[in-house]
Amino acid sequence: MKFEVQINVMPQRALLDPQGKAVLGTIHQLGYSSVADVRMGKHIVMEIEAENEGRASQIAGELCSKLLSNPVMESFEYSVEAIK
């Protein structure tokens, strides 16, 4: 079976996000003063072939923790959905 995995990797809240701060500054320069905070991260979409959703989820979790995120600085969340 094929599964689509949607992954979001974000900087941990406790850490400074310089890219987010730079974007926030530009947003304010454009006149959108109501925007209070910006956090920049990564959105990754991947297709996994696996025997079931549990195995696809396991593979996605391992890839997130070993390759796609830095656990010292980032957190991640993902969802798995069967492709029909």
C-alpha positions as YAML, in Angstrom:
chain: A
units: angstrom
residues:
- id: 1
  name: MET
  ca: [0.00, 0.00, 0.00]
- id: 2
  name: LYS
  ca: [1.04, 3.58, -0.56]
- id: 3
  name: PHE
  ca: [0.77, 6.26, 2.11]
- id: 4
  name: GLU
  ca: [1.20, 10.00, 1.97]
- id: 5
  name: VAL
  ca: [2.99, 11.50, 4.95]
- id: 6
  name: GLN
  ca: [2.66, 15.20, 5.79]
- id: 7
  name: ILE
  ca: [5.48, 16.36, 8.09]
- id: 8
  name: ASN
  ca: [5.92, 19.69, 9.88]
- id: 9
  name: VAL
  ca: [9.28, 20.51, 11.46]
- id: 10
  name: MET
  ca: [9.40, 23.63, 13.63]
- id: 11
  name: PRO
  ca: [11.98, 25.31, 15.85]
- id: 12
  name: GLN
  ca: [11.35, 24.62, 19.52]
- id: 13
  name: ARG
  ca: [9.41, 27.44, 21.19]
- id: 14
  name: ALA
  ca: [12.15, 28.06, 23.75]
- id: 15
  name: LEU
  ca: [14.69, 28.88, 21.02]
- id: 16
  name: LEU
  ca: [15.15, 32.07, 19.06]
- id: 17
  name: ASP
  ca: [13.88, 31.87, 15.48]
- id: 18
  name: PRO
  ca: [15.94, 34.45, 13.52]
- id: 19
  name: GLN
  ca: [14.23, 33.67, 10.21]
- id: 20
  name: GLY
  ca: [10.81, 34.12, 11.79]
- id: 21
  name: LYS
  ca: [11.91, 37.41, 13.39]
- id: 22
  name: ALA
  ca: [13.17, 38.71, 10.02]
- id: 23
  name: VAL
  ca: [9.87, 37.84, 8.34]
- id: 24
  name: LEU
  ca: [7.94, 39.45, 11.21]
- id: 25
  name: GLY
  ca: [9.96, 42.65, 10.76]
- id: 26
  name: THR
  ca: [9.07, 42.75, 7.06]
- id: 27
  name: ILE
  ca: [5.41, 42.05, 7.80]
- id: 28
  name: HIS
  ca: [5.37, 45.03, 10.17]
- id: 29
  name: GLN
  ca: [7.14, 47.20, 7.54]
- id: 30
  name: LEU
  ca: [4.35, 46.28, 5.12]
- id: 31
  name: GLY
  ca: [1.86, 47.72, 7.61]
- id: 32
  name: TYR
  ca: [0.46, 44.55, 9.17]
- id: 33
  name: SER
  ca: [1.03, 45.53, 12.78]
- id: 34
  name: SER
  ca: [-1.58, 43.07, 14.07]
- id: 35
  name: VAL
  ca: [0.74, 40.11, 13.37]
- id: 36
  name: ALA
  ca: [2.39, 39.30, 16.71]
- id: 37
  name: ASP
  ca: [4.74, 36.38, 15.99]
- id: 38
  name: VAL
  ca: [6.11, 34.31, 13.12]
- id: 39
  name: ARG
  ca: [7.80, 30.91, 13.42]
- id: 40
  name: MET
  ca: [9.43, 29.49, 10.28]
- id: 41
  name: GLY
  ca: [9.76, 25.78, 9.73]
- id: 42
  name: LYS
  ca: [9.70, 23.08, 7.07]
- id: 43
  name: HIS
  ca: [6.78, 21.24, 5.51]
- id: 44
  name: ILE
  ca: [7.69, 17.93, 3.90]
- id: 45
  name: VAL
  ca: [5.43, 15.60, 1.92]
- id: 46
  name: MET
  ca: [6.60, 12.09, 1.19]
- id: 47
  name: GLU
  ca: [5.12, 8.92, -0.21]
- id: 48
  name: ILE
  ca: [5.91, 5.68, 1.59]
- id: 49
  name: GLU
  ca: [5.18, 2.18, 0.39]
- id: 50
  name: ALA
  ca: [4.46, -0.08, 3.38]
- id: 51
  name: GLU
  ca: [2.36, -3.10, 4.30]
- id: 52
  name: ASN
  ca: [0.12, -1.06, 6.64]
- id: 53
  name: GLU
  ca: [-0.39, 2.38, 8.17]
- id: 54
  name: GLY
  ca: [1.42, 1.43, 11.36]
- id: 55
  name: ARG
  ca: [4.58, 0.52, 9.47]
- id: 56
  name: ALA
  ca: [4.37, 3.70, 7.36]
- id: 57
  name: SER
  ca: [4.03, 5.73, 10.56]
- id: 58
  name: GLN
  ca: [7.02, 3.97, 12.09]
- id: 59
  name: ILE
  ca: [9.17, 4.72, 9.03]
- id: 60
  name: ALA
  ca: [8.06, 8.37, 9.02]
- id: 61
  name: GLY
  ca: [8.82, 8.77, 12.72]
- id: 62
  name: GLU
  ca: [12.27, 7.27, 12.33]
- id: 63
  name: LEU
  ca: [13.07, 9.50, 9.36]
- id: 64
  name: CYS
  ca: [11.87, 12.57, 11.24]
- id: 65
  name: SER
  ca: [13.99, 11.87, 14.29]
- id: 66
  name: LYS
  ca: [17.11, 10.64, 12.42]
- id: 67
  name: LEU
  ca: [17.22, 12.85, 9.32]
- id: 68
  name: LEU
  ca: [14.54, 15.48, 8.85]
- id: 69
  name: SER
  ca: [14.79, 17.30, 12.19]
- id: 70
  name: ASN
  ca: [17.45, 18.26, 14.69]
- id: 71
  name: PRO
  ca: [16.00, 17.07, 18.03]
- id: 72
  name: VAL
  ca: [18.12, 19.57, 19.96]
- id: 73
  name: MET
  ca: [16.55, 22.54, 18.16]
- id: 74
  name: GLU
  ca: [13.40, 21.33, 16.42]
- id: 75
  name: SER
  ca: [10.22, 19.43, 17.06]
- id: 76
  name: PHE
  ca: [8.14, 17.59, 14.48]
- id: 77
  name: GLU
  ca: [4.67, 16.22, 13.92]
- id: 78
  name: TYR
  ca: [3.35, 14.15, 11.06]
- id: 79
  name: SER
  ca: [0.21, 12.52, 9.72]
- id: 80
  name: VAL
  ca: [-0.14, 9.41, 7.58]
- id: 81
  name: GLU
  ca: [-2.95, 8.81, 5.09]
- id: 82
  name: ALA
  ca: [-3.50, 5.95, 2.69]
- id: 83
  name: ILE
  ca: [-3.39, 6.85, -1.01]
- id: 84
  name: LYS
  ca: [-6.29, 5.37, -2.89]
...
